[in-house]
Amino acid sequence: MRFIPSQPDLRYPTGGTIFGLFSFQIGSVLLFSFVASFIPAESGMSYVVAGALTVLAGLLYGMYAESVIPGAVRDRHFRRTLAWRTSLLTCLVALVPMLVFKMGTITVANISFEDLLTWAYLLGGILLMPFLELWVGLGLAAWLKRKV
């Protein structure tokens, strides 16, 4: 499977590009799990580090893709779609185990407003934040390649 866009003229990313960016994101998660042991648990610094590592993963993937195929992620629509689809894949990978292990304790008849807010917060954190971080990282890579 290709990890970089093989046809840079396409307006939508292929499955290989999505899994390529997802593999860089997995690398940032593994790096964060190592770095998290050095960060105090009560500080909010872990959120900043996790976001910075995700942006770095998007930046490295974008630089790699642009170095192999010029113009691969310079299209703004392509970058946005790539970030959306990769964050959706991240969301699915993160939500499936949560649903499998937690749906037994959640009863739909007794759902409260706080439960809905918790689910909205969870979905926003799992889907929207990776999208923004990856889009920023890919955008930085395209910007740096235009400057070089």
N, CA, C and O atoms as a GROMACS GRO file, in nm:
protein
  592
    1MET      N    1   0.084  -0.119   0.000
    1MET     CA    2   0.000   0.000   0.000
    1MET      C    3   0.088   0.125   0.000
    1MET      O    4   0.188   0.131   0.072
    2ARG      N    5   0.052   0.221  -0.080
    2ARG     CA    6   0.132   0.343  -0.088
    2ARG      C    7   0.101   0.433   0.030
    2ARG      O    8  -0.014   0.447   0.071
    3PHE      N    9   0.205   0.496   0.086
    3PHE     CA   10   0.187   0.587   0.198
    3PHE      C   11   0.195   0.733   0.154
    3PHE      O   12   0.189   0.823   0.238
    4ILE      N   13   0.208   0.756   0.024
    4ILE     CA   14   0.213   0.893  -0.026
    4ILE      C   15   0.120   0.903  -0.146
    4ILE      O   16   0.090   0.801  -0.208
    5PRO      N   17   0.072   1.022  -0.179
    5PRO     CA   18  -0.017   1.033  -0.295
    5PRO      C   19   0.056   0.994  -0.423
    5PRO      O   20   0.161   1.051  -0.456
    6SER      N   21   0.000   0.897  -0.496
    6SER     CA   22   0.065   0.855  -0.619
    6SER      C   23   0.020   0.940  -0.737
    6SER      O   24   0.087   0.941  -0.841
    7GLN      N   25  -0.091   1.010  -0.723
    7GLN     CA   26  -0.140   1.098  -0.828
    7GLN      C   27  -0.171   1.234  -0.764
    7GLN      O   28  -0.281   1.254  -0.712
    8PRO      N   29  -0.076   1.326  -0.768
    8PRO     CA   30  -0.095   1.453  -0.698
    8PRO      C   31  -0.204   1.541  -0.758
    8PRO      O   32  -0.244   1.640  -0.697
    9ASP      N   33  -0.254   1.507  -0.876
    9ASP     CA   34  -0.359   1.588  -0.937
    9ASP      C   35  -0.497   1.554  -0.883
    9ASP      O   36  -0.593   1.626  -0.910
   10LEU      N   37  -0.509   1.446  -0.808
   10LEU     CA   38  -0.639   1.408  -0.754
   10LEU      C   39  -0.689   1.512  -0.655
   10LEU      O   40  -0.610   1.576  -0.586
   11ARG      N   41  -0.821   1.528  -0.649
   11ARG     CA   42  -0.881   1.622  -0.554
   11ARG      C   43  -0.915   1.554  -0.421
   11ARG      O   44  -0.946   1.622  -0.324
   12TYR      N   45  -0.909   1.422  -0.416
   12TYR     CA   46  -0.941   1.349  -0.294
   12TYR      C   47  -0.828   1.252  -0.263
   12TYR      O   48  -0.770   1.194  -0.355
   13PRO      N   49  -0.797   1.233  -0.136
   13PRO     CA   50  -0.689   1.140  -0.101
   13PRO      C   51  -0.731   0.995  -0.121
   13PRO      O   52  -0.847   0.959  -0.105
   14THR      N   53  -0.634   0.913  -0.155
   14THR     CA   54  -0.659   0.770  -0.170
   14THR      C   55  -0.649   0.702  -0.034
   14THR      O   56  -0.610   0.764   0.065
   15GLY      N   57  -0.684   0.575  -0.031
   15GLY     CA   58  -0.673   0.500   0.094
   15GLY      C   59  -0.530   0.492   0.144
   15GLY      O   60  -0.506   0.494   0.265
   16GLY      N   61  -0.435   0.483   0.052
   16GLY     CA   62  -0.294   0.477   0.092
   16GLY      C   63  -0.248   0.604   0.161
   16GLY      O   64  -0.172   0.598   0.257
   17THR      N   65  -0.294   0.719   0.112
   17THR     CA   66  -0.254   0.844   0.176
   17THR      C   67  -0.314   0.855   0.316
   17THR      O   68  -0.249   0.905   0.408
   18ILE      N   69  -0.438   0.809   0.331
   18ILE     CA   70  -0.503   0.815   0.462
   18ILE      C   71  -0.431   0.726   0.562
   18ILE      O   72  -0.402   0.767   0.674
   19PHE      N   73  -0.401   0.603   0.521
   19PHE     CA   74  -0.331   0.512   0.611
   19PHE      C   75  -0.187   0.556   0.634
   19PHE      O   76  -0.129   0.528   0.739
   20GLY      N   77  -0.128   0.625   0.536
   20GLY     CA   78   0.007   0.678   0.556
   20GLY      C   79   0.010   0.784   0.663
   20GLY      O   80   0.095   0.781   0.752
   21LEU      N   81  -0.085   0.879   0.657
   21LEU     CA   82  -0.091   0.983   0.760
   21LEU      C   83  -0.130   0.922   0.893
   21LEU      O   84  -0.082   0.966   0.997
   22PHE      N   85  -0.218   0.821   0.891
   22PHE     CA   86  -0.258   0.754   1.014
   22PHE      C   87  -0.139   0.682   1.078
   22PHE      O   88  -0.128   0.678   1.200
   23SER      N   89  -0.049   0.626   0.996
   23SER     CA   90   0.068   0.558   1.052
   23SER      C   91   0.162   0.659   1.118
   23SER      O   92   0.224   0.627   1.219
   24PHE      N   93   0.173   0.780   1.061
   24PHE     CA   94   0.253   0.883   1.128
   24PHE      C   95   0.188   0.923   1.260
   24PHE      O   96   0.256   0.950   1.358
   25GLN      N   97   0.054   0.927   1.262
   25GLN     CA   98  -0.017   0.962   1.384
   25GLN      C   99   0.002   0.854   1.491
   25GLN      O  100   0.015   0.886   1.609
   26ILE      N  101   0.004   0.728   1.450
   26ILE     CA  102   0.031   0.620   1.545
   26ILE      C  103   0.170   0.636   1.604
   26ILE      O  104   0.191   0.612   1.723
   27GLY      N  105   0.266   0.676   1.521
   27GLY     CA  106   0.401   0.702   1.572
   27GLY      C  107   0.403   0.812   1.676
   27GLY      O  108   0.475   0.803   1.775
   28SER      N  109   0.323   0.917   1.653
   28SER     CA  110   0.319   1.026   1.752
   28SER      C  111   0.251   0.980   1.881
   28SER      O  112   0.289   1.024   1.989
   29VAL      N  113   0.152   0.891   1.871
   29VAL     CA  114   0.087   0.837   1.991
   29VAL      C  115   0.187   0.752   2.070
   29VAL      O  116   0.192   0.760   2.193
   30LEU      N  117   0.266   0.670   2.000
   30LEU     CA  118   0.366   0.589   2.069
   30LEU      C  119   0.472   0.676   2.135
   30LEU      O  120   0.515   0.648   2.247
   31LEU      N  121   0.514   0.782   2.066
   31LEU     CA  122   0.611   0.874   2.125
   31LEU      C  123   0.552   0.946   2.246
   31LEU      O  124   0.620   0.966   2.346
   32PHE      N  125   0.424   0.984   2.236
   32PHE     CA  126   0.359   1.052   2.348
   32PHE      C  127   0.348   0.960   2.469
   32PHE      O  128   0.365   1.005   2.582
   33SER      N  129   0.320   0.831   2.447
   33SER     CA  130   0.310   0.740   2.561
   33SER      C  131   0.444   0.725   2.632
   33SER      O  132   0.447   0.698   2.752
   34PHE      N  133   0.555   0.744   2.560
   34PHE     CA  134   0.685   0.743   2.625
   34PHE      C  135   0.710   0.874   2.699
   34PHE      O  136   0.758   0.875   2.812
   35VAL      N  137   0.676   0.987   2.633
   35VAL     CA  138   0.700   1.119   2.691
   35VAL      C  139   0.607   1.147   2.809
   35VAL      O  140   0.643   1.219   2.902
   36ALA      N  141   0.486   1.089   2.806
   36ALA     CA  142   0.386   1.116   2.910
   36ALA      C  143   0.433   1.072   3.048
   36ALA      O  144   0.386   1.124   3.149
   37SER      N  145   0.523   0.977   3.053
   37SER     CA  146   0.571   0.931   3.184
   37SER      C  147   0.657   1.037   3.254
   37SER      O  148   0.675   1.030   3.375
   38PHE      N  149   0.708   1.134   3.178
   38PHE     CA  150   0.789   1.240   3.237
   38PHE      C  151   0.708   1.364   3.275
   38PHE      O  152   0.758   1.452   3.345
   39ILE      N  153   0.582   1.371   3.230
   39ILE     CA  154   0.499   1.488   3.254
   39ILE      C  155   0.416   1.464   3.380
   39ILE      O  156   0.357   1.358   3.395
   40PRO      N  157   0.411   1.562   3.471
   40PRO     CA  158   0.326   1.545   3.590
   40PRO      C  159   0.179   1.527   3.551
   40PRO      O  160   0.129   1.596   3.462
   41ALA      N  161   0.111   1.434   3.618
   41ALA     CA  162  -0.026   1.399   3.580
   41ALA      C  163  -0.125   1.513   3.605
   41ALA      O  164  -0.224   1.524   3.533
   42GLU      N  165  -0.100   1.597   3.704
   42GLU     CA  166  -0.198   1.702   3.738
   42GLU      C  167  -0.186   1.826   3.650
   42GLU      O  168  -0.270   1.915   3.658
   43SER      N  169  -0.083   1.834   3.568
   43SER     CA  170  -0.068   1.952   3.483
   43SER      C  171  -0.140   1.931   3.350
   43SER      O  172  -0.161   1.817   3.307
   44GLY      N  173  -0.178   2.041   3.285
   44GLY     CA  174  -0.241   2.034   3.155
   44GLY      C  175  -0.141   2.027   3.042
   44GLY      O  176  -0.178   2.035   2.924
   45MET      N  177  -0.014   2.012   3.076
   45MET     CA  178   0.092   2.009   2.976
   45MET      C  179   0.081   1.888   2.884
   45MET      O  180   0.127   1.892   2.770
   46SER      N  181   0.022   1.780   2.933
   46SER     CA  182   0.012   1.660   2.849
   46SER      C  183  -0.075   1.686   2.726
   46SER      O  184  -0.049   1.629   2.620
   47TYR      N  185  -0.179   1.770   2.738
   47TYR     CA  186  -0.263   1.803   2.623
   47TYR      C  187  -0.184   1.881   2.519
   47TYR      O  188  -0.198   1.859   2.399
   48VAL      N  189  -0.102   1.973   2.566
   48VAL     CA  190  -0.021   2.054   2.476
   48VAL      C  191   0.081   1.966   2.403
   48VAL      O  192   0.102   1.981   2.282
   49VAL      N  193   0.143   1.875   2.476
   49VAL     CA  194   0.243   1.786   2.416
   49VAL      C  195   0.177   1.692   2.314
   49VAL      O  196   0.232   1.668   2.207
   50ALA      N  197   0.060   1.639   2.348
   50ALA     CA  198  -0.010   1.550   2.256
   50ALA      C  199  -0.048   1.625   2.128
   50ALA      O  200  -0.033   1.571   2.018
   51GLY      N  201  -0.096   1.748   2.141
   51GLY     CA  202  -0.130   1.827   2.023
   51GLY      C  203  -0.008   1.860   1.940
   51GLY      O  204  -0.012   1.853   1.818
   52ALA      N  205   0.102   1.895   2.007
   52ALA     CA  206   0.225   1.929   1.935
   52ALA      C  207   0.279   1.807   1.860
   52ALA      O  208   0.329   1.821   1.748
   53LEU      N  209   0.270   1.690   1.919
   53LEU     CA  210   0.320   1.570   1.852
   53LEU      C  211   0.232   1.533   1.732
   53LEU      O  212   0.283   1.484   1.631
   54THR      N  213   0.101   1.557   1.742
   54THR     CA  214   0.014   1.530   1.627
   54THR      C  215   0.042   1.628   1.514
   54THR      O  216   0.045   1.588   1.397
   55VAL      N  217   0.064   1.755   1.548
   55VAL     CA  218   0.102   1.853   1.445
   55VAL      C  219   0.235   1.814   1.382
   55VAL      O  220   0.252   1.824   1.261
   56LEU      N  221   0.330   1.768   1.464
   56LEU     CA  222   0.459   1.725   1.413
   56LEU      C  223   0.444   1.605   1.319
   56LEU      O  224   0.513   1.596   1.217
   57ALA      N  225   0.353   1.512   1.353
   57ALA     CA  226   0.330   1.396   1.267
   57ALA      C  227   0.275   1.441   1.132
   57ALA      O  228   0.319   1.392   1.028
   58GLY      N  229   0.179   1.534   1.132
   58GLY     CA  230   0.126   1.586   1.006
   58GLY      C  231   0.232   1.660   0.927
   58GLY      O  232   0.238   1.647   0.804
   59LEU      N  233   0.316   1.737   0.996
   59LEU     CA  234   0.423   1.811   0.930
   59LEU      C  235   0.524   1.715   0.866
   59LEU      O  236   0.563   1.734   0.750
   60LEU      N  237   0.567   1.613   0.940
   60LEU     CA  238   0.664   1.518   0.886
   60LEU      C  239   0.607   1.441   0.768
   60LEU      O  240   0.676   1.419   0.668
   61TYR      N  241   0.480   1.400   0.779
   61TYR     CA  242   0.418   1.329   0.667
   61TYR      C  243   0.408   1.420   0.544
   61TYR      O  244   0.436   1.377   0.432
   62GLY      N  245   0.367   1.544   0.566
   62GLY     CA  246   0.356   1.638   0.455
   62GLY      C  247   0.490   1.665   0.390
   62GLY      O  248   0.499   1.671   0.267
   63MET      N  249   0.595   1.682   0.470
   63MET     CA  250   0.729   1.704   0.414
   63MET      C  251   0.777   1.582   0.337
   63MET      O  252   0.839   1.594   0.231
   64TYR      N  253   0.748   1.463   0.390
   64TYR     CA  254   0.788   1.340   0.322
   64TYR      C  255   0.713   1.326   0.190
   64TYR      O  256   0.774   1.294   0.087
   65ALA      N  257   0.582   1.349   0.191
   65ALA     CA  258   0.503   1.336   0.069
   65ALA      C  259   0.547   1.438  -0.035
   65ALA      O  260   0.557   1.406  -0.153
   66GLU      N  261   0.574   1.562   0.009
   66GLU     CA  262   0.615   1.665  -0.085
   66GLU      C  263   0.754   1.640  -0.141
   66GLU      O  264   0.784   1.678  -0.254
   67SER      N  265   0.841   1.576  -0.062
   67SER     CA  266   0.976   1.549  -0.112
   67SER      C  267   0.976   1.437  -0.214
   67SER      O  268   1.062   1.436  -0.303
   68VAL      N  269   0.882   1.344  -0.204
   68VAL     CA  270   0.877   1.234  -0.300
   68VAL      C  271   0.802   1.274  -0.425
   68VAL      O  272   0.846   1.248  -0.536
   69ILE      N  273   0.686   1.340  -0.406
   69ILE     CA  274   0.604   1.384  -0.520
   69ILE      C  275   0.574   1.531  -0.502
   69ILE      O  276   0.489   1.565  -0.420
   70PRO      N  277   0.639   1.620  -0.576
   70PRO     CA  278   0.613   1.763  -0.562
   70PRO      C  279   0.467   1.796  -0.593
   70PRO      O  280   0.410   1.746  -0.690
   71GLY      N  281   0.408   1.880  -0.510
   71GLY     CA  282   0.269   1.921  -0.528
   71GLY      C  283   0.168   1.825  -0.469
   71GLY      O  284   0.048   1.840  -0.492
   72ALA      N  285   0.215   1.724  -0.392
   72ALA     CA  286   0.125   1.620  -0.344
   72ALA      C  287   0.023   1.672  -0.243
   72ALA      O  288  -0.094   1.633  -0.251
   73VAL      N  289   0.062   1.758  -0.150
   73VAL     CA  290  -0.033   1.807  -0.050
   73VAL      C  291  -0.042   1.959  -0.051
   73VAL      O  292  -0.078   2.019   0.051
   74ARG      N  293  -0.011   2.021  -0.162
   74ARG     CA  294  -0.021   2.167  -0.167
   74ARG      C  295  -0.163   2.216  -0.189
   74ARG      O  296  -0.194   2.331  -0.158
   75ASP      N  297  -0.249   2.130  -0.242
   75ASP     CA  298  -0.388   2.168  -0.264
   75ASP      C  299  -0.462   2.172  -0.130
   75ASP      O  300  -0.465   2.073  -0.057
   76ARG      N  301  -0.520   2.288  -0.097
   76ARG     CA  302  -0.586   2.307   0.032
   76ARG      C  303  -0.702   2.209   0.051
   76ARG      O  304  -0.720   2.154   0.160
   77HIS      N  305  -0.781   2.187  -0.054
   77HIS     CA  306  -0.895   2.095  -0.044
   77HIS      C  307  -0.846   1.953  -0.018
   77HIS      O  308  -0.908   1.880   0.060
   78PHE      N  309  -0.737   1.913  -0.083
   78PHE     CA  310  -0.680   1.780  -0.061
   78PHE      C  311  -0.633   1.765   0.083
   78PHE      O  312  -0.660   1.663   0.147
   79ARG      N  313  -0.564   1.867   0.135
   79ARG     CA  314  -0.516   1.860   0.273
   79ARG      C  315  -0.631   1.849   0.372
   79ARG      O  316  -0.626   1.770   0.466
   80ARG      N  317  -0.735   1.930   0.350
   80ARG     CA  318  -0.850   1.929   0.442
   80ARG      C  319  -0.920   1.793   0.439
   80ARG      O  320  -0.954   1.738   0.544
   81THR      N  321  -0.940   1.739   0.319
   81THR     CA  322  -1.006   1.608   0.307
   81THR      C  323  -0.920   1.498   0.368
   81THR      O  324  -0.972   1.408   0.433
   82LEU      N  325  -0.790   1.506   0.346
   82LEU     CA  326  -0.699   1.407   0.405
   82LEU      C  327  -0.703   1.412   0.556
   82LEU      O  328  -0.707   1.308   0.622
   83ALA      N  329  -0.704   1.532   0.613
   83ALA     CA  330  -0.710   1.544   0.759
   83ALA      C  331  -0.843   1.495   0.812
   83ALA      O  332  -0.847   1.428   0.915
   84TRP      N  333  -0.955   1.526   0.743
   84TRP     CA  334  -1.086   1.478   0.787
   84TRP      C  335  -1.092   1.327   0.788
   84TRP      O  336  -1.134   1.266   0.886
   85ARG      N  337  -1.049   1.267   0.678
   85ARG     CA  338  -1.061   1.120   0.670
   85ARG      C  339  -0.968   1.050   0.768
   85ARG      O  340  -1.004   0.946   0.823
   86THR      N  341  -0.850   1.105   0.789
   86THR     CA  342  -0.760   1.044   0.886
   86THR      C  343  -0.813   1.060   1.028
   86THR      O  344  -0.803   0.967   1.108
   87SER      N  345  -0.869   1.176   1.060
   87SER     CA  346  -0.925   1.194   1.195
   87SER      C  347  -1.050   1.109   1.214
   87SER      O  348  -1.077   1.064   1.325
   88LEU      N  349  -1.126   1.086   1.107
   88LEU     CA  350  -1.241   0.996   1.117
   88LEU      C  351  -1.195   0.854   1.145
   88LEU      O  352  -1.255   0.783   1.225
   89LEU      N  353  -1.087   0.811   1.079
   89LEU     CA  354  -1.030   0.679   1.106
   89LEU      C  355  -0.980   0.670   1.250
   89LEU      O  356  -0.999   0.568   1.316
   90THR      N  357  -0.917   0.777   1.298
   90THR     CA  358  -0.872   0.782   1.438
   90THR      C  359  -0.990   0.771   1.532
   90THR      O  360  -0.985   0.699   1.632
   91CYS      N  361  -1.098   0.843   1.500
   91CYS     CA  362  -1.218   0.841   1.583
   91CYS      C  363  -1.277   0.700   1.589
   91CYS      O  364  -1.314   0.654   1.697
   92LEU      N  365  -1.285   0.634   1.476
   92LEU     CA  366  -1.341   0.499   1.473
   92LEU      C  367  -1.255   0.401   1.553
   92LEU      O  368  -1.306   0.318   1.628
   93VAL      N  369  -1.123   0.412   1.535
   93VAL     CA  370  -1.033   0.322   1.607
   93VAL      C  371  -1.042   0.346   1.758
   93VAL      O  372  -1.030   0.252   1.836
   94ALA      N  373  -1.063   0.472   1.799
   94ALA     CA  374  -1.070   0.502   1.942
   94ALA      C  375  -1.208   0.471   2.001
   94ALA      O  376  -1.217   0.430   2.116
   95LEU      N  377  -1.314   0.490   1.923
   95LEU     CA  378  -1.449   0.474   1.977
   95LEU      C  379  -1.494   0.329   1.986
   95LEU      O  380  -1.569   0.294   2.077
   96VAL      N  381  -1.453   0.244   1.894
   96VAL     CA  382  -1.501   0.106   1.894
   96VAL      C  383  -1.470   0.034   2.025
   96VAL      O  384  -1.560  -0.028   2.082
   97PRO      N  385  -1.345   0.038   2.076
   97PRO     CA  386  -1.322  -0.028   2.205
   97PRO      C  387  -1.403   0.036   2.319
   97PRO      O  388  -1.449  -0.034   2.409
   98MET      N  389  -1.419   0.169   2.315
   98MET     CA  390  -1.497   0.234   2.420
   98MET      C  391  -1.642   0.188   2.418
   98MET      O  392  -1.701   0.161   2.522
   99LEU      N  393  -1.698   0.178   2.298
   99LEU     CA  394  -1.836   0.135   2.287
   99LEU      C  395  -1.852  -0.011   2.329
   99LEU      O  396  -1.949  -0.047   2.395
  100VAL      N  397  -1.757  -0.093   2.291
  100VAL     CA  398  -1.766  -0.236   2.324
  100VAL      C  399  -1.760  -0.256   2.475
  100VAL      O  400  -1.834  -0.339   2.529
  101PHE      N  401  -1.673  -0.181   2.544
  101PHE     CA  402  -1.656  -0.204   2.687
  101PHE      C  403  -1.748  -0.119   2.774
  101PHE      O  404  -1.766  -0.152   2.892
  102LYS      N  405  -1.806  -0.012   2.722
  102LYS     CA  406  -1.886   0.079   2.805
  102LYS      C  407  -2.035   0.078   2.774
  102LYS      O  408  -2.114   0.124   2.856
  103MET      N  409  -2.076   0.029   2.659
  103MET     CA  410  -2.218   0.035   2.624
  103MET      C  411  -2.303  -0.050   2.716
  103MET      O  412  -2.423  -0.026   2.729
  104GLY      N  413  -2.244  -0.150   2.780
  104GLY     CA  414  -2.322  -0.232   2.873
  104GLY      C  415  -2.368  -0.154   2.995
  104GLY      O  416  -2.470  -0.188   3.054
  105THR      N  417  -2.295  -0.050   3.034
  105THR     CA  418  -2.331   0.026   3.152
  105THR      C  419  -2.417   0.148   3.121
  105THR      O  420  -2.472   0.209   3.212
  106ILE      N  421  -2.430   0.183   2.992
  106ILE     CA  422  -2.510   0.300   2.956
  106ILE      C  423  -2.648   0.252   2.913
  106ILE      O  424  -2.661   0.171   2.822
  107THR      N  425  -2.750   0.303   2.980
  107THR     CA  426  -2.887   0.270   2.941
  107THR      C  427  -2.946   0.390   2.869
  107THR      O  428  -2.939   0.503   2.918
  108VAL      N  429  -3.003   0.366   2.753
  108VAL     CA  430  -3.055   0.474   2.671
  108VAL      C  431  -3.176   0.539   2.737
  108VAL      O  432  -3.199   0.658   2.719
  109ALA      N  433  -3.253   0.462   2.813
  109ALA     CA  434  -3.374   0.517   2.877
  109ALA      C  435  -3.338   0.618   2.987
  109ALA      O  436  -3.415   0.710   3.013
  110ASN      N  437  -3.225   0.601   3.051
  110ASN     CA  438  -3.185   0.688   3.162
  110ASN      C  439  -3.077   0.787   3.125
  110ASN      O  440  -3.004   0.834   3.213
  111ILE      N  441  -3.064   0.819   2.999
  111ILE     CA  442  -2.955   0.909   2.957
  111ILE      C  443  -2.985   1.049   3.008
  111ILE      O  444  -3.097   1.098   2.996
  112SER      N  445  -2.885   1.113   3.065
  112SER     CA  446  -2.902   1.247   3.121
  112SER      C  447  -2.832   1.350   3.033
  112SER      O  448  -2.762   1.316   2.938
  113PHE      N  449  -2.854   1.476   3.065
  113PHE     CA  450  -2.793   1.585   2.990
  113PHE      C  451  -2.641   1.582   3.005
  113PHE      O  452  -2.568   1.613   2.911
  114GLU      N  453  -2.594   1.546   3.124
  114GLU     CA  454  -2.449   1.536   3.148
  114GLU      C  455  -2.387   1.425   3.064
  114GLU      O  456  -2.274   1.439   3.016
  115ASP      N  457  -2.462   1.313   3.045
  115ASP     CA  458  -2.411   1.206   2.958
  115ASP      C  459  -2.397   1.254   2.814
  115ASP      O  460  -2.299   1.222   2.747
  116LEU      N  461  -2.495   1.331   2.767
  116LEU     CA  462  -2.488   1.384   2.631
  116LEU      C  463  -2.371   1.480   2.615
  116LEU      O  464  -2.302   1.478   2.514
  117LEU      N  465  -2.349   1.565   2.716
  117LEU     CA  466  -2.234   1.656   2.711
  117LEU      C  467  -2.102   1.580   2.712
  117LEU      O  468  -2.007   1.617   2.643
  118THR      N  469  -2.097   1.473   2.791
  118THR     CA  470  -1.976   1.392   2.796
  118THR      C  471  -1.948   1.328   2.660
  118THR      O  472  -1.834   1.328   2.614
  119TRP      N  473  -2.052   1.275   2.595
  119TRP     CA  474  -2.034   1.215   2.463
  119TRP      C  475  -1.996   1.319   2.360
  119TRP      O  476  -1.913   1.292   2.273
  120ALA      N  477  -2.055   1.437   2.367
  120ALA     CA  478  -2.020   1.544   2.273
  120ALA      C  479  -1.874   1.587   2.293
  120ALA      O  480  -1.802   1.608   2.196
  121TYR      N  481  -1.832   1.599   2.419
  121TYR     CA  482  -1.694   1.635   2.449
  121TYR      C  483  -1.599   1.527   2.400
  121TYR      O  484  -1.493   1.556   2.345
  122LEU      N  485  -1.638   1.401   2.419
  122LEU     CA  486  -1.555   1.289   2.377
  122LEU      C  487  -1.541   1.285   2.225
  122LEU      O  488  -1.430   1.270   2.173
  123LEU      N  489  -1.654   1.300   2.154
  123LEU     CA  490  -1.648   1.300   2.008
  123LEU      C  491  -1.569   1.419   1.955
  123LEU      O  492  -1.493   1.406   1.859
  124GLY      N  493  -1.587   1.535   2.016
  124GLY     CA  494  -1.510   1.653   1.974
  124GLY      C  495  -1.362   1.634   1.996
  124GLY      O  496  -1.281   1.672   1.911
  125GLY      N  497  -1.326   1.576   2.110
  125GLY     CA  498  -1.184   1.554   2.139
  125GLY      C  499  -1.121   1.449   2.050
  125GLY      O  500  -1.003   1.458   2.018
  126ILE      N  501  -1.200   1.348   2.011
  126ILE     CA  502  -1.145   1.239   1.932
  126ILE      C  503  -1.146   1.270   1.783
  126ILE      O  504  -1.057   1.227   1.710
  127LEU      N  505  -1.249   1.346   1.736
  127LEU     CA  506  -1.262   1.371   1.592
  127LEU      C  507  -1.211   1.509   1.551
  127LEU      O  508  -1.134   1.520   1.456
  128LEU      N  509  -1.253   1.614   1.622
  128LEU     CA  510  -1.221   1.749   1.577
  128LEU      C  511  -1.078   1.791   1.608
  128LEU      O  512  -1.013   1.855   1.524
  129MET      N  513  -1.028   1.756   1.725
  129MET     CA  514  -0.892   1.798   1.758
  129MET      C  515  -0.787   1.734   1.667
  129MET      O  516  -0.697   1.804   1.621
  130PRO      N  517  -0.794   1.602   1.640
  130PRO     CA  518  -0.697   1.548   1.544
  130PRO      C  519  -0.709   1.611   1.406
  130PRO      O  520  -0.608   1.630   1.338
  131PHE      N  521  -0.832   1.644   1.364
  131PHE     CA  522  -0.849   1.710   1.234
  131PHE      C  523  -0.775   1.843   1.232
  131PHE      O  524  -0.699   1.871   1.139
  132LEU      N  525  -0.797   1.925   1.334
  132LEU     CA  526  -0.731   2.055   1.338
  132LEU      C  527  -0.579   2.042   1.346
  132LEU      O  528  -0.506   2.114   1.278
  133GLU      N  529  -0.533   1.948   1.428
  133GLU     CA  530  -0.389   1.931   1.444
  133GLU      C  531  -0.324   1.880   1.315
  133GLU      O  532  -0.218   1.928   1.275
  134LEU      N  533  -0.388   1.782   1.251
  134LEU     CA  534  -0.332   1.728   1.127
  134LEU      C  535  -0.338   1.831   1.015
  134LEU      O  536  -0.246   1.841   0.935
  135TRP      N  537  -0.447   1.907   1.008
  135TRP     CA  538  -0.460   2.008   0.905
  135TRP      C  539  -0.354   2.118   0.923
  135TRP      O  540  -0.297   2.167   0.826
  136VAL      N  541  -0.329   2.156   1.048
  136VAL     CA  542  -0.224   2.255   1.075
  136VAL      C  543  -0.088   2.198   1.034
  136VAL      O  544  -0.009   2.268   0.971
  137GLY      N  545  -0.060   2.073   1.070
  137GLY     CA  546   0.068   2.012   1.034
  137GLY      C  547   0.088   2.001   0.885
  137GLY      O  548   0.196   2.031   0.834
  138LEU      N  549  -0.016   1.957   0.812
  138LEU     CA  550  -0.006   1.946   0.667
  138LEU      C  551   0.006   2.084   0.603
  138LEU      O  552   0.078   2.102   0.505
  139GLY      N  553  -0.066   2.181   0.660
  139GLY     CA  554  -0.057   2.318   0.608
  139GLY      C  555   0.081   2.377   0.628
  139GLY      O  556   0.133   2.446   0.540
  140LEU      N  557   0.142   2.350   0.744
  140LEU     CA  558   0.280   2.396   0.768
  140LEU      C  559   0.378   2.333   0.670
  140LEU      O  560   0.469   2.399   0.621
  141ALA      N  561   0.357   2.204   0.641
  141ALA     CA  562   0.446   2.137   0.546
  141ALA      C  563   0.434   2.199   0.408
  141ALA      O  564   0.534   2.223   0.341
  142ALA      N  565   0.310   2.225   0.364
  142ALA     CA  566   0.292   2.287   0.232
  142ALA      C  567   0.350   2.428   0.229
  142ALA      O  568   0.408   2.469   0.129
  143TRP      N  569   0.334   2.502   0.339
  143TRP     CA  570   0.388   2.638   0.346
  143TRP      C  571   0.541   2.638   0.340
  143TRP      O  572   0.602   2.718   0.270
  144LEU      N  573   0.602   2.544   0.416
  144LEU     CA  574   0.748   2.535   0.415
  144LEU      C  575   0.800   2.495   0.277
  144LEU      O  576   0.903   2.546   0.233
  145LYS      N  577   0.729   2.405   0.208
  145LYS     CA  578   0.772   2.364   0.076
  145LYS      C  579   0.760   2.478  -0.024
  145LYS      O  580   0.840   2.489  -0.117
  146ARG      N  581   0.659   2.565  -0.007
  146ARG     CA  582   0.647   2.680  -0.096
  146ARG      C  583   0.759   2.779  -0.072
  146ARG      O  584   0.804   2.846  -0.165
  147LYS      N  585   0.805   2.789   0.053
  147LYS     CA  586   0.913   2.883   0.086
  147LYS      C  587   1.049   2.835   0.039
  147LYS      O  588   1.137   2.917   0.011
  148VAL      N  589   1.066   2.704   0.029
  148VAL     CA  590   1.197   2.647  -0.009
  148VAL      C  591   1.216   2.653  -0.159
  148VAL      O  592   1.319   2.610  -0.210
   0.00000   0.00000   0.00000
